[in-house]
Amino acid sequence: MNELGYNLIVDKSVKRKIDIIKLLLQAKRPLTIAYISQVCLVSTRTISAEIKKMNELFPPEISIMSKENEGLSLITENPFLLSGFINHLLEDNPLFFIIDSIFKNEQETIEYYSLATYISESTIRSHLNILKKILSGYSLSLQIRPFVDITGNEVDIRFFFFNYFRQAHEGSSLIPRADQLADLYDSFSQINYELEQPLEPLLLDYYRLTHWIIIFEQRVATGHPVKLSKEIMDKYIESPNYLRLKKIFNNNFANNPVLNSLSEEELVYLFILRLDSISYEVNTHFYTKDFEHFLPDFEPSILRFFSHNKLNPIINIDLKILLQSFLLNTMLLTELTPAFQRVSLDTKEHTKLHYSDIFDQWMTILYDAVDSNLLRIVYYEDLATSLTLISVSYLQLYITGQKTILFSLTGSPSSLNYYKTVLLNMLPQSATAHFIFNKPVTAALLEALHVDAYVYNYHLEEEFPHFKAIRLSNIPTEIEWLELLPKLLFS
């Protein structure tokens, strides 16, 4: 689950259950109770008790099985049921109740939350200390008197609520009403189309944008206005696209009691905020034309990446513009708050694990970047993660996918075809795959097929040092299939 939702859990037993599920899901082989207890920093007796309780609570399709001399394995016919089980564990988490109440502007006291949750005031205060620590990571504070509230820069408060409702847990998902979603979709489709003419409209994630607007609408309606610096206001207030957005927005929301009379600052905030919902795909438009003259500012950093990877900037102009546009948009959003540079911890760890070479390149480039007054970096690893994912997505589709790979696998008669199907679905279309089941791997075969790499799942007597080799388990696990592609293309 997302780190924010996990950190907001106050029940240690619930956290342990989630830790156990995560450990067993990620494991390539059964785990011992002793190992799990070491990771969770509790006794083996506590882990045994948790597992017994989990098996009692699991739906019939899920169980934790123990094999003598091997360890524990998570058995599930439907892995998607696990998220439902976790959400069930989180239903009574008091901090979720309190945050929802703050968002609704209920302005309640510690005494009220104590009565509503049947928890002592001292325990509520202890829970609020957890929330206070989390909020500090968003540059925010927690007010206790006269009522419990989140205080700080309104832009950061909205950013926190956005992450909470999107990621904390399904019970706190911000689900728009059907009419609300339809109105916002129609309005922003028109705004987006008219705003960028004669260019193609920006490709936006409308669900993401809708969630932003719902948070925006609630905060405005409850009297929490955003305040922007004079520098930001002067930069945008006379730009042609902003003036167009202001006119189109006011026309579309003339009958909305909250959105029909927004301040200039709120409209500028919205104008910048839409950049957080752009989808960076080739053959789409992903920068606002008012500020396209800033794109060259980021060129030296991009060209360093191209040079390191021997990429021709003319042939790969799409990737160049993708990266420049992302940096430009992120820096414009950073003017609101540097929090827009952040990514989830899971995304960051996954990227560092699977694409470490490209991630390290971007870290070096960002730390050395002195080429742009616009490049104001606060979260280096987070920004490097985003740039890595954009780079990998492009390279995987258009560059490194153009590889020839030999798969020499063995298995039961029914599993061989399954392995082949998994691999064909996983590989980019531009990759060439050879499957050899009926002959041995030899240097002559590898040379004849001009392979870049070969993959096998059995003991191979002879090594071929001139070719990249990847050894899978005798019976490859799901995690190995997931990890195989980045190993083939980027290591």
PyMOL commands that set and color helices and strands:
alter all, ss='L'
color gray80, all
select helices_A, chain A and resi 3-7+12-26+33-40+44-57+81-90+94-103+110-117+121-136+154-167+170-172+178-195+206-221+230-236+240-252+259-261+264-277+289-308+317-334+338-341+345-354+356-368+380-398+413-426+443-449+478-490
alter helices_A, ss='H'
color red, helices_A
select strands_A, chain A and resi 62-67+71-76+141-143+149-151+404-408+432-435+453-456+468-471
alter strands_A, ss='S'
color yellow, strands_A
deselect
rebuild
show_as cartoon
